[in-house]
């Protein structure tokens, strides 16, 4: 794993970069763009990020790279989204989760050095190579009904997208993100609708669920209460997928009425991907640990994530990207310093995004990639 942080000349933008190089095969990058100076307005900061992206990607390191997925984090989506232009490639979404470094916008990008049949359509980006179909879907929303009705419609529409490509939610979906407007009010509707949908497809406590983050965030449509991003892979064989539980530290989610996996590991011939769901300060009984203490909650959250990574044969040293969600803006200074000291090089963004239980002050998710040798499986 290789990490570096670089300033982009003439833009003031700081880019955090992680890169995984296989001995032979695809290179992976995670990039997080920060505006740097935060004294200018949104249009200026956004324009500087675009200019930084256009300056960075032609560099020799990235000439073979293509963007698969990206997400813009903005501070005021109702006023800022109309000022944004469509992203040129990959599955791209915009969500109101204000970056807490004082900026109005930040950008995460996931890149691959790939040769293969890639296409972009109806908010999705698909890549066909080496016997796999990777499908990234972005910014799925609905505008009718409450959060439960909207979630049901979003999942139905996503399942149609999958079916059109010979895929299913139960067999092929690896990761979802649900962003919920006013999460304290509308999260329960999402939970109930997702559970009903999953049960109808045989996704139960006796089979498996899907790694996921359900977090506060305002969609780009003002009438939307829920927005979903997702990632699916067709072509995985039996034994390639492992669901991570870390039962010494966390309980199964169905015990408190929700339906997602704590983490999912996919083993390819040449590497392993670990997708760690949104994880907070929770114990093996499903209880919030260290109520009211964000420092202690951060340490317990790290412990839980580390246990999930360890179960998958990985460690924090394999993590390529982190997204951190805080409920209270006043906790940013102490939390950002904790992350800076422990993970000085890992691309990371800390946003204002309330967690689904009010007592949880902080949550994080991450992606890890490590070398693996599995000759019975095709390479990534």
Order of alpha helices (4+ residues) and beta strands (2+ residues): beta-beta-beta-alpha-beta-alpha-beta-beta-beta-beta-beta-alpha-alpha-beta-alpha-beta-beta-beta-beta-beta-alpha-beta-alpha-beta-beta
